[in-house]
Amino acid sequence: MKPALILATTGGLLALILALLNHWTAPQILERQAEAKLAALTRALPHPDETVRPLLPKGGTSEIYWSAQASEPTGYLFGIRTNAGYSGKIEAWLSVTLSGEIRRIYTFSHKETPGIGHIIEPDQPFIRQFEGIHLLSDGLHLRSNGGEIDAVTGATITSRAIIDALTRSQATFIAARGATKELDG
Amino acid sequence: MTDHQASEHPAFSQGLWSNNPALIQLLGLCPLLAVSHYAVTAITLGVISLTVMIAANGLISLMRPLMSELIRLPLQIMVIASLVSIADLLLPAFYFELHERIGLFVALIVTNCAILGRAELMARRAPIRGALLDGLSMGLGFFWVMCVMGMLREVLGRGTLFAEAGRLTGFPLPDRGIQLLETPLQIMVFAPGAFFTLAFLIAGKNYLDQRNESRQTDRISQQTSS
């Protein structure tokens, strides 16, 4: 047999095997990937035994999730972001109750100045001030602007950036609430 | 390339010790150094490399009639690359998070010279039984070095053993692993630690070999003098 023919046949056969295997594993891998993503998201929630499942994956630009504890819904979870940080983008997961009170802000990506910007990281006193404040209320401003939030001295821009991210996410919360009403009705 | 020559296949212990791919031939060091910072990742990659090595040797031995001088290298690489791709597809389908950790290095097994080396030196000349045994021997040789390095580095660098193994593989193991050291040496889990560990392993092997050799010569000289 000619060498070229041998190479081509072997290559074709092996490619066929791989294509079949890929056809079989691709959906499984996607499924595992989704599971892993949901498992990672539970870390953003206030309680470790809460679970997450998708609420609004289709259509919109942002992904919105349910959070639940023992199959009882505890609220919504969605991503918030802003470009108003001292050095650019800040991204976090926001967990709110069904009515819209902030439960936890879990910042996972920021480039704020080390030693100052850490105030927005999970479980820091500054970021915990937001807990219990309604996402759509006037409390969501710095005290100097008539709100309930104390800015951190030296990190005013970072403090404002978090408020900016939260304000931008109000529409997401309204969409989530709307979708829930649709499901109920 | 005569079958006759290769049919006297080398001893099984060659791959495990005297001609170990990692300690003597120094082949396949890229994955060996890169993923041996945790026992669980090291053992996983070791198992995959072992499997690929045996399967590649077997397949290439079966394809001996097709291996003309001109196309033997592309054929061998094609077989090895396909086997690695199969592993790379199967691993995430069952152990997704484990694959997230070592995924890049699974694909890199293709470039593990230890595998192509065995195909070229052994499998393309040997009948199937010898080729499979050779793959098993060399693969196990690589595997045990991988295991020892992974466990040593994790214990020295993190103080734990099999951390996260439970979550990643589904075995009933505590998530934090078994705590063995209170004050670990962090550098051991970083890149320099990989080189230190490998250096000590190689030195240790050479020391054992020399001691054995001098004992044997002692014995011989005693026998001749008495």
Boltz contact constraints between the chains, C-beta under 6 A:
constraints:
  - contact:
      token1: [A, 3]
      token2: [B, 68]
      max_distance: 6.0
  - contact:
      token1: [A, 3]
      token2: [B, 70]
      max_distance: 6.0
  - contact:
      token1: [A, 3]
      token2: [B, 71]
      max_distance: 6.0
  - contact:
      token1: [A, 6]
      token2: [B, 66]
      max_distance: 6.0
  - contact:
      token1: [A, 7]
      token2: [B, 71]
      max_distance: 6.0
  - contact:
      token1: [A, 11]
      token2: [B, 78]
      max_distance: 6.0
  - contact:
      token1: [A, 14]
      token2: [B, 82]
      max_distance: 6.0
  - contact:
      token1: [A, 18]
      token2: [B, 85]
      max_distance: 6.0
  - contact:
      token1: [A, 21]
      token2: [B, 89]
      max_distance: 6.0
  - contact:
      token1: [A, 22]
      token2: [B, 89]
      max_distance: 6.0
  - contact:
      token1: [A, 25]
      token2: [B, 89]
      max_distance: 6.0
  - contact:
      token1: [A, 25]
      token2: [B, 93]
      max_distance: 6.0
  - contact:
      token1: [A, 28]
      token2: [B, 93]
      max_distance: 6.0
  - contact:
      token1: [A, 29]
      token2: [B, 92]
      max_distance: 6.0
  - contact:
      token1: [A, 29]
      token2: [B, 93]
      max_distance: 6.0
  - contact:
      token1: [A, 32]
      token2: [B, 96]
      max_distance: 6.0
  - contact:
      token1: [A, 36]
      token2: [B, 96]
      max_distance: 6.0
  - contact:
      token1: [A, 36]
      token2: [B, 97]
      max_distance: 6.0
